[in-house]
Amino acid sequence: MNAFLLKTGRLLLPFCVLAGLVLACDMTTVQTESSTAQGENTSHFATEAGMYKPDISTYLPPTRLPGQPALTPTPDSPHPLPTIRTETVEYYVQSGDTLKDIGRRFGTSWEQIAAANQIENPDLISIDQRLVIPPPILKPMATGFKVIPDSELVNGPVSAFYDHHAFIQNQNGHLYDYQEEVEGFQLTGVEVVDRISRIYSINPRLLLALLEYQSGWVTHKSPPADTFEDPLQMKTSWRKGLYQQLSWAADTLNLGYYLWKINGFSAWALKDGNIVPANPQINAGTAAVQYLASQLYGYEDWLKFVSPEGFHTTYTELFGYPFDYTVHDLLPANLTQPPLQLPFELGVVWSFTGGPHGGYGDGSAWAALDFAPPGEVLGCVQSDDWVTAMADGIVTFSNSGIVILDLDKDSYEQTGWILFYLHIETRDRVAQGKTVKAGERLGHPSCEGGVSTGTHIHIARRYNGEWISADGALPFVLDGWVSKGSGSVYNGVLEKDGKVVEAWDERKDENQIQR
């Protein structure tokens, strides 16, 4: 990530940088339990007999009849962008640095840095070496063409009525036949798309269109052999296979989307080192696509990807014109959080261990808070304390350390408010499909679901598929405790009636809290 692209340092840090043993976690790898063993309904997105079906017409524009012109994307007011660096700065090489990494970090090509410092071999730099970092040489401003609406980025209301399982089967491409072992369990291609879409809250249509553009996996039975390990053509040794590559794509799309919303980008630093100033007229969904492409391509291929003839065409050929799916008021102006309780039982003292941080992965909005159960032993230890429902709802997912609670009780995670719990132990975990009341037990805190260095729970909110920041316009409010961030990942406080509880990655008097 390029430091000059960010207005603030909010999302520069890795998702789990704290060294404490209570809360540190990494969600890029998820333990996956057997769908069959857990009774998971892999056709969740298809409408089932007797299931309440929300009126999707309240979200969508009027149906476009054959022969009618396509809807024009709604104009967006010019988006405020951070100022691009124009001055020369100094940098001292750190362990693990490469010239290309330094160039990306400062939004300058490595060739510029090599020339400014008379470096003949870019592979030969040394720790503590002083480098002069010149300002970037910019390409022309990026296109203002809008690729997708915001509502096609998130796993939102329209996705609730789209059966991507049937679509994948009907296409009968390589994806339909694909299987992969993930954390000891065999998943089909359909299950991989379903899982990534659900936990990152990214529209499955977007993932499928990206997979088709990059490798032809959706519609071709025999795609190019060089795509078998790298279906998104993101060739790194630690991201092999569909699950890892789609996880990366979903997290990267989220990063582009939510950073754009907080004015976090001024330009795109492309894979070849070229710097393209962002167009202030685009929407967040388009910004996410342009950012993702910047991580995959050099200048000429990037231009093609973000053009009307690029990824947009692939999307339209698969699913139709994306702006026909535009959802009105994805986040209504008058939206308020429903009353929520702290996620543990009355009278039990827990530790507030994590202020605002990513809802899932590095890229999503800082939607999450962390709490650790009582006890003197640190690390991943079994706890008999209980995590409880913060509100009434239906459990729509209970698997892989994750519990998702649907508050509007329509059994669709893509509509209305949902609560996302992570690190819920398999033992005694609430069953999928159960209706619960606020305060009822959901399971025990643990390290399950991703990599964690200490037993705790991670909670986050979504509305219509969009992650809701814990310290934004709708702060997390739990039993009257209001979440406030400090601008630094995991740091923050809960405030109520003049009392303050501060987040610490250990057990201290300052972070003790109870209902």
SVG drawing of the C-alpha trace seen along z (x, -y; Angstrom):
<svg xmlns="http://www.w3.org/2000/svg" viewBox="-45 -20 70 55">
<polyline fill="none" stroke="black" stroke-width="0.4" points="0.0,0.0 1.3,-3.4 1.5,-5.8 1.0,-8.9 -2.4,-7.5 -3.8,-7.8 -5.2,-10.9 -4.8,-9.2 -2.9,-6.2 -6.1,-4.4 -5.8,-1.4 -2.0,-1.3 -1.3,1.1 -1.7,4.8 -5.0,6.1 -3.3,7.8 -0.2,5.8 -0.6,5.9 1.8,8.1 -0.5,8.7 -1.7,12.3 -5.3,11.3 -6.6,10.1 -4.3,10.3 -5.9,12.0 -5.6,12.6 -8.7,13.3 -7.1,14.0 -7.1,17.8 -10.3,19.2 -10.8,22.7 -13.6,24.2 -15.8,26.9 -17.6,29.5 -20.8,28.1 -22.4,31.5 -21.3,32.1 -22.6,28.8 -25.8,29.0 -25.0,25.8 -27.5,24.9 -25.3,24.2 -28.4,22.9 -29.0,20.2 -29.4,17.5 -32.1,19.4 -35.6,18.7 -37.0,21.6 -40.6,22.7 -42.1,20.9 -39.2,18.4 -40.2,14.7 -39.2,12.9 -38.6,9.1 -40.0,6.9 -37.0,6.2 -39.0,3.6 -38.4,1.2 -34.7,1.2 -34.6,1.3 -35.4,-1.2 -38.3,-0.5 -37.8,2.5 -36.3,1.5 -38.4,2.8 -36.9,4.3 -35.8,1.5 -35.7,-1.1 -32.3,-2.9 -30.0,-1.9 -30.2,-3.9 -27.5,-6.5 -25.4,-6.2 -26.3,-8.9 -23.9,-11.8 -21.6,-12.1 -20.4,-15.3 -16.6,-15.8 -15.1,-13.6 -12.5,-15.4 -9.1,-13.8 -5.9,-14.0 -3.1,-16.1 -0.6,-14.2 3.0,-14.6 5.0,-17.1 8.1,-17.3 11.2,-15.1 11.5,-13.1 14.1,-10.9 13.8,-7.3 16.1,-4.8 15.9,-1.2 14.3,1.2 14.7,5.0 12.7,6.7 12.4,3.6 12.8,3.9 13.1,0.9 9.8,1.8 8.0,2.0 9.5,-1.4 8.3,-2.9 4.8,-1.6 4.8,-2.9 5.7,-6.4 3.8,-6.5 7.0,-6.8 8.3,-4.3 11.3,-2.3 13.1,-3.5 12.7,-7.1 14.2,-6.2 17.1,-4.3 17.9,-7.2 17.7,-9.7 20.1,-7.7 22.4,-6.4 21.5,-2.8 22.5,-0.5 21.2,2.8 17.7,2.4 18.2,5.7 21.2,4.3 20.1,2.0 21.1,2.3 19.5,1.8 19.7,-1.9 20.7,-3.0 19.5,-6.6 17.3,-7.1 16.0,-10.3 12.4,-9.7 11.4,-12.1 7.8,-13.1 5.8,-10.9 5.7,-11.5 2.0,-11.3 0.1,-9.8 -3.1,-11.6 -6.1,-11.5 -8.0,-8.2 -11.2,-7.7 -14.4,-8.9 -16.3,-5.9 -18.4,-4.2 -18.0,-0.4 -20.6,0.7 -22.9,-1.0 -22.0,-0.8 -24.8,1.8 -23.1,4.2 -19.9,4.1 -21.5,5.3 -23.3,8.5 -26.5,6.5 -30.3,6.7 -30.2,7.8 -27.8,10.6 -30.4,12.1 -32.5,13.0 -29.7,14.2 -29.0,17.9 -25.3,18.0 -25.3,21.7 -27.7,22.3 -25.8,19.8 -22.5,21.6 -24.1,24.9 -25.8,23.6 -22.5,22.2 -20.9,25.6 -17.4,24.2 -14.2,25.2 -15.5,23.5 -18.5,25.9 -16.1,28.9 -13.5,27.4 -12.8,28.7 -10.2,27.5 -9.1,28.5 -9.4,25.6 -8.1,26.1 -8.6,29.9 -12.1,29.8 -13.0,30.3 -14.9,27.4 -16.5,27.1 -16.1,24.0 -19.6,23.0 -18.9,23.3 -15.7,21.2 -17.6,18.3 -20.4,18.6 -18.1,18.5 -15.9,15.6 -19.0,13.6 -20.6,14.1 -17.7,13.4 -16.2,10.5 -19.7,9.2 -18.8,8.9 -21.3,9.4 -20.9,12.9 -21.7,11.6 -18.6,9.3 -16.4,12.2 -17.7,14.3 -17.2,11.6 -13.7,11.0 -12.9,14.7 -14.3,14.9 -12.3,11.8 -9.1,13.1 -9.2,16.8 -12.5,17.8 -13.2,20.2 -17.0,19.5 -17.9,20.3 -14.9,22.4 -14.5,26.0 -10.8,25.9 -9.3,22.6 -5.6,21.8 -3.3,24.1 -1.5,21.2 -4.7,20.2 -5.1,23.4 -3.1,22.2 -3.6,18.5 -7.2,18.1 -7.0,14.3 -3.5,14.1 -2.3,12.7 0.9,14.7 2.4,14.9 3.7,18.0 1.5,17.5 -1.8,17.0 -2.4,20.2 -5.8,21.7 -9.3,20.2 -10.0,19.7 -6.8,17.7 -7.1,15.7 -10.8,14.8 -10.0,13.9 -7.4,11.5 -9.7,10.0 -12.6,9.6 -10.3,7.9 -8.7,5.6 -12.1,4.6 -13.3,3.8 -10.1,1.7 -10.7,-0.3 -14.4,-0.8 -14.2,-1.9 -11.0,-4.0 -12.7,-5.9 -15.6,-6.6 -13.3,-8.3 -11.3,-10.2 -8.4,-7.9 -7.1,-7.8 -5.6,-10.5 -4.1,-8.2 -3.7,-4.6 -0.2,-3.2 -0.1,-0.5 1.8,2.7 4.4,1.3 5.1,-1.7 3.0,-4.2 0.9,-6.6 -2.5,-7.6 -4.4,-10.4 -7.9,-9.3 -10.9,-10.9 -13.0,-12.7 -16.2,-12.0 -16.4,-8.2 -18.4,-6.3 -17.0,-4.1 -17.9,-0.8 -16.0,-2.0 -13.1,-3.1 -12.9,0.4 -12.6,1.9 -10.0,-0.6 -8.0,0.0 -8.1,3.8 -7.0,3.5 -4.0,1.3 -2.8,4.3 -3.0,6.6 -1.9,4.6 0.5,2.2 -0.7,-1.0 -1.9,0.3 -3.7,3.3 -5.1,1.2 -6.6,-1.3 -8.3,1.6 -9.7,3.2 -11.4,-0.1 -12.7,-1.1 -16.2,-0.4 -14.8,2.4 -13.0,4.1 -14.3,5.6 -17.6,3.8 -18.3,5.7 -17.6,9.1 -19.9,8.2 -22.7,7.1 -22.3,10.2 -22.7,12.5 -25.4,10.6 -26.8,7.7 -26.2,4.0 -25.0,3.4 -26.7,0.1 -30.1,1.8 -29.4,3.3 -28.7,0.0 -30.2,0.1 -31.8,-3.1 -30.7,-4.2 -28.3,-1.4 -27.6,-3.3 -30.7,-5.5 -30.0,-9.0 -32.2,-8.5 -30.6,-5.1 -30.2,-4.4 -28.7,-1.5 -31.2,0.7 -30.7,1.1 -27.9,3.5 -26.5,5.1 -22.9,5.9 -22.2,9.4 -21.8,11.2 -23.8,12.1 -24.9,9.8 -22.5,9.3 -19.5,10.9 -16.5,8.6 -14.8,8.8 -11.9,6.9 -12.3,4.4 -9.3,5.5 -9.8,4.0 -11.1,0.6 -12.3,0.0 -10.7,2.3 -11.6,4.3 -14.9,6.0 -13.3,8.9 -9.8,8.7 -7.7,5.6 -9.9,4.0 -13.4,3.7 -14.4,0.6 -13.3,0.4 -16.5,2.0 -15.3,4.3 -14.7,4.3 -13.0,7.0 -13.7,8.3 -11.8,11.0 -13.4,13.1 -12.3,13.1 -9.3,15.2 -5.6,14.8 -4.3,17.2 -3.3,15.6 -3.2,17.2 -5.6,19.5 -7.3,21.2 -10.7,22.8 -13.3,20.5 -16.6,21.5 -17.9,17.9 -20.7,17.2 -21.0,14.9 -24.6,13.6 -27.0,12.2 -26.8,8.4 -30.4,8.2 -33.2,10.5 -32.7,12.2 -32.3,15.4 -29.0,17.2 -28.4,17.4 -24.9,18.8 -23.0,20.9 -19.8,22.3 -16.0,21.8 -15.9,19.8 -18.5,17.4 -22.1,16.7 -24.2,14.3 -27.4,12.9 -30.1,11.4 -32.0,8.7 -34.9,8.2 -35.6,12.0 -36.2,12.3 -33.3,14.9 -31.4,12.8 -28.0,11.5 -28.0,9.1 -30.9,7.0 -31.2,4.9 -29.1,5.1 -26.9,8.1 -24.5,8.8 -21.3,10.6 -19.5,12.6 -16.1,14.2 -14.0,16.6 -17.0,18.6 -16.0,22.0 -17.5,25.1 -18.4,26.5 -22.0,25.4 -22.2,23.0 -25.8,22.0 -27.4,23.9 -28.0,22.3 -31.7,21.4 -32.4,20.8 -34.3,17.7 -32.8,16.1 -33.6,13.3 -31.2,10.5 -29.0,11.9 -29.4,15.6 -26.2,17.7 -24.5,18.1 -21.4,20.0 -18.0,19.5 -15.1,17.2 -12.1,18.8 -9.4,18.5 -11.5,20.4 -12.0,18.7 -8.7,17.3 -5.4,17.1 -5.7,15.6 -3.1,15.3 -5.7,15.1 -9.2,16.2 -11.7,13.4 -14.7,12.4 -14.8,10.0 -18.1,8.3 -19.2,6.1 -22.3,4.7 -23.5,4.6 -26.5,3.0 -27.8,4.0 -24.4,5.8 -22.3,2.7 -19.9,2.8 -20.8,0.0 -17.8,-1.7 -17.6,-1.4 -16.6,-5.0 -18.3,-6.7 -21.6,-8.5 -23.3,-5.5 -21.0,-4.5 -21.3,-1.1 -23.5,-1.6 -23.8,1.3 -25.9,0.8 -25.3,-2.9 -21.5,-2.6 -20.5,-4.6 -17.5,-3.5 -14.9,-6.1 -11.7,-5.6 -8.4,-7.4 -7.5,-7.1 -5.1,-4.2 -6.2,-0.6 -7.4,1.2 -7.1,-1.9 -10.3,-3.5 -12.6,-3.9 -16.1,-3.2 -17.9,-6.1 -21.0,-6.2 -22.3,-8.9 -18.9,-10.4 -17.1,-7.0 -14.4,-5.8 -13.2,-2.3 -10.0,-2.2 -9.0,0.6 -5.9,2.5 -4.4,5.7 -4.1,7.1 -6.2,7.1 -6.0,3.8 -8.2,1.8 -8.7,-0.7 -10.4,1.9 -12.7,3.8 -16.4,3.6 -19.6,5.4 -23.3,5.3"/>
</svg>
